[in-house]
Every structure is written in C-alpha cells, then in structure tokens.
Amino acid sequence: MSRLTLVRRIKARPTIVWEALTTPEGIRHWWGPDAGPVVIAESEVRIGGRFRVRFRMLDGSEHESSGEYREIAEPHRLAMSWRWHGHADDTGESLVEIDLRAVMDGTELTFTHSRLRDDVVRDSHEEGWSGALDKLVRHVLEYQDGASHGRA
C-alpha cells in the first residue's frame, strides 16, 4: 500500500476552506485536475454520510468517485473513504484525510490519500490531486476577493 501527502497554504480562514471542501457548491469549483467542469457534486457531511463527484476533463473524459464520511471535526478535519467508479484506477477503497490548521496568514491544508495499491497509482493520484488543490486555492482566493467587494 502507498500514500501521498500534499500541503497547501491558503489565505483564508479554515471555515471558508471547510465550506469549499464540503458543500456541493464549493466542490463544483475545484474538484478535478484540470479546468473541466464538475457535472455532479453531492455531499452529505455527517458520519456515515456519502459524497459523490463526477467531473469532465478537458479531453472530454468523465470520472466519478464516491465515498463515505468517516470523521468530521468542523472546520479542522475531514476523513472519508474514496473509490473510483468505472475507472482504470478503481483498485478498491482508499482513504482521504484533510486537516486544516489556522496559521498567521490563513489556513494550512494537509491532504493525505492513503491505502493506494502501489506507487504507480499514488503518482497518478498525486498529479490529479495537485491540480485539484491548486484550483481550490484559486477558488478560495477568488471567493475572498468577491466577498471583500460585496459579491459573495
């Protein structure tokens, strides 16, 4: 089994990052590795609640994942099972953990995806999650900018 950990600094309070991570509206802005749209975003944030996300990549391919929320400590920690559907990387269930820590200039997000089959699968997920987390950072900054100008 393999795991990956990614860290991002986001210039926003943990509560704002939490909303982007857990609400269907927030998820629609960042899920997926490239600029393609999220076509389905469902999220029932409670222990045992489910999420489902389907996104379309710029090449036209669609990818869907889902899972169950295992741990919720709003706005600091989120853990959920993860599984691809109809995807070559569907190697069973894995685990995604997201920790948010308030820092001087906003939030430090630590993203860990574990229980991945091997290093090849890990590397593929690292590329995808890196793109998605970069989009998350941009979305939160745009949201903050809109809020400060009365548009949020």
C-alpha positions as a printed Julia matrix, in Angstrom:
152×3 Matrix{Float64}:
   0.0    0.0     0.0
   1.1    3.51   -0.75
   0.18   7.05    0.35
   0.63  10.62   -0.71
   0.58  13.84    1.28
   0.19  17.32   -0.17
   0.28  20.61    1.72
  -1.14  23.96    0.62
  -1.25  27.38    2.31
  -4.48  29.23    1.65
  -5.07  32.89    2.52
  -8.48  32.29    4.07
  -9.91  31.24    7.41
 -10.4   27.48    7.96
 -14.2   27.97    7.95
 -14.09  29.32    4.39
 -11.83  26.48    3.21
 -14.1   23.98    5.0
 -17.12  25.27    3.08
 -15.3   24.84   -0.23
 -14.35  21.28    0.73
 -17.74  20.11    1.95
 -20.59  21.88    0.12
 -21.74  20.86   -3.36
 -21.41  24.49   -4.47
 -17.84  24.68   -3.16
 -16.86  21.29   -4.62
 -18.08  22.37   -8.08
 -15.33  25.0    -8.19
 -12.27  22.85   -7.59
 -12.72  19.1    -7.94
 -10.81  17.59  -10.84
  -7.26  18.03  -12.08
  -7.83  20.46  -14.96
 -10.23  23.25  -15.93
 -13.02  20.86  -16.93
 -16.37  21.16  -15.13
 -17.81  19.22  -12.23
 -21.07  17.75  -13.54
 -22.28  16.13  -10.3
 -21.45  17.22   -6.75
 -23.33  15.58   -3.89
 -22.28  15.82   -0.27
 -23.99  14.77    2.96
 -21.43  15.78    5.58
 -22.16  13.61    8.6
 -20.56  10.45    9.9
 -21.8    7.75    7.54
 -22.99  10.35    5.04
 -21.96   9.94    1.41
 -20.37  12.09   -1.25
 -20.33  11.62   -5.0
 -18.47  13.73   -7.54
 -18.34  13.39  -11.31
 -16.1   15.68  -13.35
 -15.33  16.09  -17.03
 -11.75  16.68  -18.08
 -10.78  18.98  -20.95
 -10.18  15.91  -23.14
 -13.89  15.03  -22.71
 -13.39  12.01  -20.44
 -15.56  11.8   -17.32
 -14.5   10.4   -13.97
 -16.61   9.65  -10.91
 -15.65   8.95   -7.32
 -17.63   8.5    -4.16
 -17.25   7.53   -0.56
 -18.45   7.81    2.98
 -17.54  10.39    5.59
 -15.68   8.64    8.41
 -14.51  11.53   10.6
 -15.73  15.12   10.82
 -14.34  17.8    13.13
 -15.57  21.04   11.57
 -13.62  23.09   10.49
 -10.4   21.2    11.21
 -10.56  17.6     9.99
 -12.37  15.56    7.39
 -11.76  11.88    6.64
 -13.61   9.86    4.02
 -13.42   6.63    2.13
 -12.66   7.0    -1.58
 -13.41   4.87   -4.61
 -13.35   5.41   -8.35
 -16.3    4.16  -10.4
 -15.78   2.78  -13.9
 -12.17   3.96  -13.91
  -8.92   2.14  -14.67
  -7.58   3.15  -11.24
 -10.52   1.52   -9.44
  -8.43  -0.65   -7.17
 -10.88  -0.66   -4.3
 -11.44   1.62   -1.39
  -8.81   4.04   -0.15
  -8.81   6.81    2.44
  -8.67  10.61    2.06
  -7.88  12.76    5.11
  -7.86  16.56    5.09
  -6.56  18.56    8.02
  -6.97  22.34    8.27
  -4.82  24.33   10.66
  -5.18  28.05   11.26
  -1.92  29.89   10.6
  -1.0   33.58   10.68
  -1.98  34.25    7.06
  -4.92  31.84    6.77
  -5.02  28.05    6.66
  -2.54  25.27    6.18
  -4.25  22.36    4.44
  -2.67  18.91    4.71
  -4.19  16.41    2.3
  -3.37  12.71    2.67
  -4.6    9.94    0.36
  -3.64   6.53    1.72
  -4.33   2.84    1.15
  -3.45   3.23   -2.52
  -2.49  -0.01   -4.25
   1.05   0.92   -5.28
   3.39   3.78   -6.2
   2.08   3.96   -9.79
  -1.46   4.59   -8.54
  -0.11   7.02   -5.94
   1.77   9.01   -8.6
  -1.36   9.21  -10.77
  -3.42  10.45   -7.83
  -0.7   12.92   -6.85
  -0.89  14.55  -10.26
  -4.7   14.74  -10.12
  -4.95  15.97   -6.54
  -2.2   18.55   -7.12
  -4.25  20.08   -9.94
  -7.44  19.98   -7.87
  -5.83  21.55   -4.8
  -4.31  24.3    -6.93
  -7.86  25.02   -8.19
  -9.11  25.01   -4.58
  -6.54  27.64   -3.61
  -7.54  29.82   -6.6
 -11.26  29.39   -5.89
 -10.93  30.4    -2.23
  -8.86  33.45   -3.16
 -11.44  34.48   -5.78
 -14.24  33.89   -3.27
 -12.42  36.04   -0.7
 -11.85  38.77   -3.26
 -15.53  38.7    -4.25
 -16.6   38.8    -0.6
 -14.37  41.79    0.1
 -16.0   43.58   -2.83
 -19.55  42.63   -1.83
 -20.02  39.97   -4.5
 -20.06  36.8    -2.38
